Amino acid sequence: AATQQHGAVWQRDCTIPSCNDAAQSWIDGLIGQLESLGWSENDRFGVELAVTEAIVNAIKHGNQNDGGKEVQVRAVMQPDFVRVEVTDQGAGFNPADVPNPTEDENLEVPSGRGLMLMKSFMTTVQFNDRGNHVSMAKQLE
């Protein structure tokens, strides 16, 4: 993973307030960069969904929609690789406690779908021990 740092073509650290409008302009910038690197519409769509989900979760679940709290977002990008990190100021959660939305008894339960989406579109999705920081990466084949 250390070699990936050296080849970064684009990197952006940002602190956004806990509101979805601020998040959207950051996401738009990220997706615009992927487009300029020639990423397919499919790959851009997957990254956008995963990143949007992570930021919305940070605002809604992590920061409890508290406008006084912020979300840290960071992106590092190469021609065939992107990593996005999202950190909120909340108490955190245990990803293992989130119900699996594909199991029959959870089909009507809305929680868990976002995590499943993130994992299906990104190559890796990792949480810190506290559960208030997610690091997601997408490696193009």
N, C-alpha and C positions, 0 to 999 in steps of 0.2 A: 504493500500500500504506500510505502514511502516514496517510491518512484513516481506515483501518480501526482504527488504534490509538485514536483519539478516541472511537469508539462502543462500546468494549468494555463489555459488560454483566457479564462475569465473567472474572476472571483468577486464575490460581493457579500459583505457583511452588513446587516441592517437590523435596526431595532424598530419594530412597528407597534403602534398602540393596539389594544385589544378591540379592533373593529375590522370587519371584513373588507371595507373599502380600501383601507391602507394595504391590506394583504394582497388584494387583487392587482394593484399596480406593480407590486414587487413580482408577483407571479407572471404578469404579462411581460415584464422585462426579461425574466428567466427564459420563458418560452420563446421570446424573440431571439435570444442568443442561440438557443438550440436550433431554431429555424435557420439562422445565418450560418450555422455549422453544417447545415444540410441534413439534419435529422428528419426522418420521415414523419408524416402527419400522425401516423399510428403511435410512434414512439413519443412524440411531443404530447399527444393526447394522454397517454398513460402517465407520463411524468407530471403533467398538469393536474390530472385527477388525484394522484398520490400526494403531491405537494399541497394542493388545496385542502385535501382531507386532513393532512397533518396540521396545517395552520388553523383550520376551523376547529379541530379538536383542541388545539392549544388554547385558543381564545375561549371556546365554549366550556370545555371540561376542565382544562388546566387553570385558566384564569377566571373561570366562572363569569365570563362576560364583564369583568371589572375593568372599566375604562382607565383606571389608575394603574393597571398592570400592563406589562409589555411582553411581546414575544420576540425573541432573538431568532433571526433567520440567517443562514449562511449557505452560500452555494460555491462550489468549486467545479469548474468545467474543463473538459478536454474535448477534442474532436469526437471521441467515441465513449466518453464517460462523464457522468455528472453525479455529484454527491450534494445532497441538501440536508442541512441540520436545522432542526426546529426545537427551541427550548422555551418553555413557559415558566411562569413564576408560581405555579400551583404546587400542591402537595405531592403530585405524581400519582401513578397507578401501577398496578401489576398487570402487564399484558396477559398473563396466564389466567387472570380472573375474568377476562372478557369472553362471553359465550361464543362458541363457534357457530356462525350464522348458517352453516350448511347442515347442521344436525336437525333432525325433524322437529324436536321440541323447541328449537330456536328460530324456526322459519318466520314466525310472526314478530320476533324480537328485533327492533331496529339496531340495537348496539352490536358492535362486532363487524358490521359490514365494511366500515371505513378501513379498519385494520386489514381485513381480507383483501380489499381493493389495493391498498398500499403494497401488500406482499405479492399480489398477483402482477402488478405493473412494474415493480422495482426488482432489481437483482438481489439486493440485500435490504433488510429493514431491521435495525437494532435499537433497543432502548437502553438508557442508563439504568442503574440499579434503583434509583429513586422513581423513575418512570415519568420524569418531566422533560426528557430530552430524547428525540428520535433522530437517528442518522440513517438516511436512505441513499442508496446508490443504484444507478442504472448503468450497466456496461453493455454497449451494443455488441451484438454477435459478430 
